[in-house]
Amino acid sequence: MQSSGIGMAIVDVDGRWVEVNPALERMLGYDAAELIGHAAAEFTHADDIAMSQASLADLVEGGVAALDAQKRYLRRDGEVLWAHVNVAAMRDEHGRASYLIVQLRDITAQRAAEQTLRELNEALAQHDEQRSEQLQAINRQQELFAYGISHDLRAPLRAIDSFAALLAAQADQLDETGRDYLGRIRAAAARMSDLIDSLLELSRASRAELRLQAVDVSLLAEWAYAELADAEPERAAEFEVQRGLFALGDERQLKSLLHQLLHNAWKFSRERERVRIHVSGERQDDRLLLSIRDEGAGFDMRYADKLFEPFQRLHGPEQAGGNGIGLAIAQRIVERHRGRVWAESEPGSGSTFHVELPAAATGEDEA
């Protein structure tokens, strides 16, 4: 712990620092003596305190096995530190939490880059025709940059996975610990590969040329559901979709939109005996209002503003997998179609995602 390059701490069940390592001292700008005995909330950004305390209480009471979130801390110099926080509870033989192990990774630069990207996209939407050619050139450069970064990341990732595969072929020569480490390496490589794919899809959703036509959204929803059901045929599921829902949009991107929203419903219904998803819609003047309803885990509406942010997850990884990018992709697609997406939910009672898109007059191609 003391030699770790990431911030680490031991915290009691009331949220007070018990022990901190030098990396955490450097991150926050305080000495250990100034942190130990104080509540972590004293160093937390005011807007994140309520969420942090609620999550901590849920962890201590056993509602979740671990916490994985992004939050803001306040450094001694007054600057805001964004951190990716992992918290695990150490429990006694009766299952009661004795203390918490906290790991913090500084993601301030990453958040700043995301903010810069958001501002750039807003600028693209607001600039007039005279500036559009210049901004499109910037976007093309960013697209090339994204693909270049992807290639650079994939090369070492392939090497890691290839060497791990060679080790797996000789797994019988490893002890149980060695096989466990090997499995972790391969699982981490798979997660990284999935993350790279998602980042590229987010990039494409932001910048790919739109080819507008009348799109049968009902059919796209059926396709998306069929892919999910085929991937997990053992899961009991009920799916209903209203026929005759047509939007004016890019078929490829709207297919991705339906996939992301139905995959989200499927994923967060994992703890249910039966997956239930209902897709309906209605035309309001020249707009199509879609609703995708599920009976899954749901979420607390207090955190709805974080729902569509990249890398944000309102549930722990043990409840549902994923990398926190799917709903960001969905929102980006909807925004590019000059629409809106929002959600209504209640913990334990499922969620309804609403999507407003331009409506197509008929099922005929209007491109």
N, C-alpha and C positions, 0 to 999 in steps of 0.2 A: 504493500500500500504506500509506504513512504517513498519508494523509488519509482512509482508509476508516473507516467507522463500525463495521465488524465486526472482530473479532480476526483478525489474520493473522500468519503466521510462516513463515520458511524453516527447515527442519529437515534435518539430515544423515541419511544412511541408517542411522546408529546411534541415531537418535531424539533427538539433542541440538539444542537451539535454536541457530540461527545468526544469525537476525535476527527481531525482533518489532516490531510496530507499536504506537503509543500506545494504541489501543483494547484490545489484548490486555493491556498493562500495567495499564490501569484495571480490566479484568475480573478479573485475578488479584491485583491489589494489590501487584505487585512492579515495581521499575524494570527497564529493559532489561538493565542490568549484572548484576542478580541472576538473570536468566533465561538469558542467552546463555552457552553452554558447558555448561549443565546439561541432563540428560536430562529429557524431558517426563514420564517416569514418576515423577520426584521430586515432581511437582506433581499427580499423578493419584491419585484415591481408591484405596485398597488393593484394594477389591473389583473394580476395573476394570482393574488393571494387566495381569493375565494375558491378558485378551481384547485389550487394546490392543496389547501386544507381539506377540501371535500375528497380529493383523490387519496390523500394520506389516511384519512379516517376509513375510507373504503378498504384500503390495503391492510391496515391494522386489524380491522374487524373481519378480515378474510373474504371480503367481497370479490377481490381480485388476487391473483397469485403474485403479480409484479406490476410495476408502473413503467411506462415508456412514453415520455412526453417532451414537448419543447416548452420552455418557460423563460422568463426574464428575471435576471438578478440586477441589483444596483451595486456597482463597484464603489470603493472608497472615494474615487475621484469624480463620482457622480455620473459616470458613463453607464449605459445599459449593456449588460452582458447577456446575450442569448445563449442558452445551453440546452443540449439534448440530455435529458435526465433519465437514468434508469435506477429504479429503486426496488430492492428485494427485501422481504421481511424474514428475519431469523426467528423461528418459533420454538417453544419448549415442547416437552413431551405431551402436553395437553393441547397443543395447537395454538397457544396464545403467543402473540408477537412479543419478543423480548427486546429486539432492537432492529434497526434498519440499516442496510448497506446501500449507500448512494454513490453513483458514478455520474460525473458531469463532463460533457465534452463541449468545448467552446465552438459554437456555430454562428458567431456574430458575423463573420465574413460571408458565410453562406446566405444568411438572412438578408444582408445588405445587397448581395447579388440578385436575390429573388426580388427585392424591392426595386432594384434598378431595372430588371426585366419587366416588371409590372408597369413601371413608369414609361418605359419605352413602348410597350404595347398601347398604353393610353395615348401616348403622343401620336402613334400611328393612326389611331382612330380619330383624333382631333385635328390633325394637320389637314390643310386644304390640298387641292389638286396640285398646286405648284410645288409642294414639298414631298408629295407621295413618291415620286421617282427616286429621290435621294434616300428616303426611309426604306423603300423596297430593296434598294441596293444593300443597305445595312442589314436588313433581314436575311438577304441571300448570304451575306458574309457570316451571319450568326448560324445559319443552317449548315454551312460548310464547317464552321467551328464545332458545332454539335456533333456532326458526323465524324470529324477528325478526332475529337475527344473520345467518342465512342470507339473508334478504331484503336486508339492508343490504350484505352482501358481494356478492350477485349483481348489484345495480344497477351499481356501478362496473365489475364484471367484464364485464357485457354491453356497457357503453360501450367498454371497452378492445377487446373482440372486434369490436364493430361498426366502430370506427374502423380497426382492423387490416384488416377485410374491405374497407373502402373503399380503403385503401392497396393491398391485394392486387389490386384491380381495375386499378390503375395500376402494377403491379409492373414492367412493361416500361420504366418511366421510372427505375427504381432500378438502382444498380450491384449487383454481386454481394454486397458487404458489406451493403448496405441490404436486399436480399432475404433474406439470412441472418438479420439482426436481426428482420425482419418474421416470418419463420418461427418464431423463438424466442419472440416475443411471443405468437403464436397458440398455440403448443404449451404455454407456461406458463399461458395462460388456460384451455386445455382441462384441464390438470392441476388447476388450482384449482377448476374446476367439478366435476371428479370427486371432489376432496377434500371439497367442501361436501356433495355427495350422500352420500358415505360417512359423514360426521359426522352427518348427519340420520338415516341408517339405523341408526347406532350408538345414537342417541338413541331412535329408535322401538323398537329391540330391547330397550332398558332399561326402557321405560315403557308400551308398547302393551298394551292389555288382552288377556289370553290367553283364547281360546275353545277349550276342551279337547274333543277328539274322537279317535276312532281314526283314525290317519293312515297311509296306505300309504307307508312310507318308500322302498320299492323303486321305486315309481312316481315319487316326487319325485326320486330319484337319476337315473332315466332322463330325466326332463324337464330336469334341470340339465345332464346330459351333452349332450342334444340341442341345447340353446341354445349350448353351447360349440362343438360340432361345426359347427353352422350358421354361427357367426360366423367360423370358420376352416376351411372345407371342404377346403382344400388340405393340411391336416395329416393324416398317417397316424395312426390311433388304434385301440386295442383297448379295449373297455369290457365289463366283466362285472359283473352285479349279481345277488345272490341274491334270489329271489322270496319273497314272503310275509313281509316284515319290517314289522311294525306297531308304532307307538309311540302313546302317549297324549299328545297335545300340540296346539298351535295350528298348523294346516296352513300358514298364511302364514309363520309364523316358521320352521317346520321346513323349508319350501321354501328360505328364505333361508339356513338353516344348511347344507343340502346344496349349494346354489350356492356358498357361500363355500369349503367344503372341497374340492369338485371343481375349482373355479376355481384354488385353490391348487395342487392336484396338476397340473392342466393347465399352469399358468404355469411351474412349476419343472421341467417335463419339456420345456421349449422346446429344450434343447440335444440332446435325444434324437431319433433318426430316427423313432421311433414312440412315441406316447403310450400308456402302458398303465396303466389304472386298474381296480381291483377293489374292489367293495363287497360286504361279507358281514356276517353278524350271527348272533347266537344269543340265545335267551331264557334268562335266569337268574332263576328265581322270578318276581318282578313287575317285572324290569328287562330292557331290551333293550340288548345290547352290540353296537354297530356298529363296523366297521373299514373304513376307506378307505385302500387301499394303492396306492402309485404307485412307479414306477421312475425318479424324477426326480433332482434334484441332491442331495437329502438335506441334513442339517445336523448340526453338532457338538452332541451332547447336553449338553455343558458349558453351553450357552447356552439350554437348553430352558425355563428359568424366564422368559426374556424373550419367548418365542414369541408369547404371547397379549396382550402389552402393546400399547396403541395406539401407532402410529408407529414400532414397533420392526421392523427388517428384519435378518435374519441373512445376507442376501446383498446384494451391490451392485445398484444400479439397472440396470447393464448386463446382469446375468444374468436379471433378471425385473423387470417393471414393477410397478405398484401403489403404494399409499400407506401400507401397513403397518397398515391398519385392519380388513381382512377377517377375520383370525383373532380379533381382539378382538370383532367382531360375533358370530362363531360362539360364542365362549366366553360372551358375555352371554346369548345365546339359550339355551344349554344350562343355565346357572346358573338362569335363570328357570324352567326346567322341572325344577328340583331334580335336575340331573344332573351329570355330570363329563365333561371332555374333556381328553385328554392325547395325547402323540405319542411315537413311537419312531423313531429314524432313525440313519443312518450316512452321512457325506459320500460322495457318488458312488453310493450304493446305494439311494436312494429313502427314502420315509417311510411310516409307517402312523399314521394318526390314529384314535384310539379314542374313541367317544362312548357314554356310558351315559345312557339315558333311561328314563322310566316306560314299561312295555310295555302295549300294549292287548291285551285278552283275545282279541278276534276282529277281523275287518275291519269289523264293524258299528259304526255311530256309537254312542259311549258317552257323549256329552255329556249 
